[in-house]
Amino acid sequence: MALGNQGPLDISPEALADEAFKVQQKLGAGLNTLREVDDVQYGATTKEAVWSDGKVTLYRYRGEQAPTAKVPLLISYALVNRPYMVDLQSDRSIVRGLLARGEDVYIMDWGYPDRSDRFLTLEDYVERFLGGAVDYLRREHGLEAINLLGICQGGAFSLCYSSLHPGKIRNLITMVTPVDFHTDDNMLSSWTRSMDVDLFVDTLGNVPADLMNWCYLTLKPARLFVQKYVGLVDILDDKKAVEDFLRMEKWIFDSPDQAGEAFRQFVKQFYQANGFINGGITIGDREVHLGMVEMPVLNIFAEQDHLVPPAASRALRDVVGTKDYTELSFKGGHIGIYVSGRAQKEVPQTIHDWLAAR
């Protein structure tokens, strides 16, 4: 009988043997590659600290040429990961793309909270830290208002600040920012809504970074626990590709703990109460009304985002008060919007063109 019949999976003994041989070659090459791999670093662009408050630092990026933009752009990142994702490496850097187009770029570094920061609140992060950086830039540049780019949770903070201080923000850009936390496809929100956050924070104090990372990874366990490491075999003979992989892994697991009280307030007001949509978000003693966001808004979201589904971001257009509202729907995921080749071409140019028109 001929061996041509390979069965329903279309796998023959010859194909299996060939695949095993290729894997063996890759693993053999990997022994040499791993000896040559350098200690991966992140942050491709020179930056300098220009302002600080406690563990929070404001950095200014320095490009190869002086900025031509007259209004600085402040980036507010999420608390759960380090902000250098926007400047991961020279060929994966939204920051470098913005600098090359003449933007004057600053970024908030929230630092690493410790036990002394357990009782930091959302008011501290929005008014004291983000607001302090905004006021510093307004003074230094002699401006009434600056441009603000908020990413993920940092976008939620930026929306809060912009609604409370609309006169200080000239243009607002939100990127992969959740607004409606109760969309049907938001798995993270579904988990969080039934959480006893008071017991959680009262027991742990600050929320450990490893616990937060584990929760995010289990949203896509096959992809993030197994598939990407199996895929690593395919690049073991490529030194640069291995270094890129390790740099991303370093970022994923370089996560700060979360200040307990701010975490409690964020989960209750945003995830559980869906406060942007239903109302009731308070920062200190002031209530947030997104109808007060009357400056121009550019809302960028990712079509394959499993952490902030597109519907969660699209909801922004129905709640802000501005008539100058623009959306960019990006083909990619929550991380690809910063580091993919498509992102390097589309995102900085879109932001620059949109700002230049205003």
Secondary structure as GFF3:
##gff-version 3
##sequence-region A 1 358
A	DSSP	alpha_helix	13	36	.	.	.	ID=ss1
A	DSSP	beta_strand	47	53	.	.	.	ID=ss2
A	DSSP	beta_strand	56	61	.	.	.	ID=ss3
A	DSSP	beta_strand	73	76	.	.	.	ID=ss4
A	DSSP	three_ten_helix	83	86	.	.	.	ID=ss5
A	DSSP	beta_strand	87	89	.	.	.	ID=ss6
A	DSSP	beta_strand	92	93	.	.	.	ID=ss7
A	DSSP	alpha_helix	94	100	.	.	.	ID=ss8
A	DSSP	beta_strand	105	109	.	.	.	ID=ss9
A	DSSP	three_ten_helix	115	117	.	.	.	ID=ss10
A	DSSP	alpha_helix	122	123	.	.	.	ID=ss11
A	DSSP	pi_helix	124	130	.	.	.	ID=ss12
A	DSSP	alpha_helix	131	141	.	.	.	ID=ss13
A	DSSP	beta_strand	146	151	.	.	.	ID=ss14
A	DSSP	alpha_helix	153	164	.	.	.	ID=ss15
A	DSSP	three_ten_helix	166	168	.	.	.	ID=ss16
A	DSSP	beta_strand	169	175	.	.	.	ID=ss17
A	DSSP	alpha_helix	187	193	.	.	.	ID=ss18
A	DSSP	alpha_helix	197	204	.	.	.	ID=ss19
A	DSSP	alpha_helix	209	217	.	.	.	ID=ss20
A	DSSP	alpha_helix	221	221	.	.	.	ID=ss21
A	DSSP	pi_helix	222	227	.	.	.	ID=ss22
A	DSSP	alpha_helix	228	232	.	.	.	ID=ss23
A	DSSP	three_ten_helix	233	235	.	.	.	ID=ss24
A	DSSP	alpha_helix	239	252	.	.	.	ID=ss25
A	DSSP	alpha_helix	260	266	.	.	.	ID=ss26
A	DSSP	pi_helix	267	272	.	.	.	ID=ss27
A	DSSP	alpha_helix	275	278	.	.	.	ID=ss28
A	DSSP	beta_strand	282	283	.	.	.	ID=ss29
A	DSSP	beta_strand	286	287	.	.	.	ID=ss30
A	DSSP	three_ten_helix	290	292	.	.	.	ID=ss31
A	DSSP	beta_strand	297	302	.	.	.	ID=ss32
A	DSSP	alpha_helix	310	314	.	.	.	ID=ss33
A	DSSP	three_ten_helix	315	318	.	.	.	ID=ss34
A	DSSP	beta_strand	325	330	.	.	.	ID=ss35
A	DSSP	alpha_helix	336	339	.	.	.	ID=ss36
A	DSSP	alpha_helix	341	356	.	.	.	ID=ss37
###
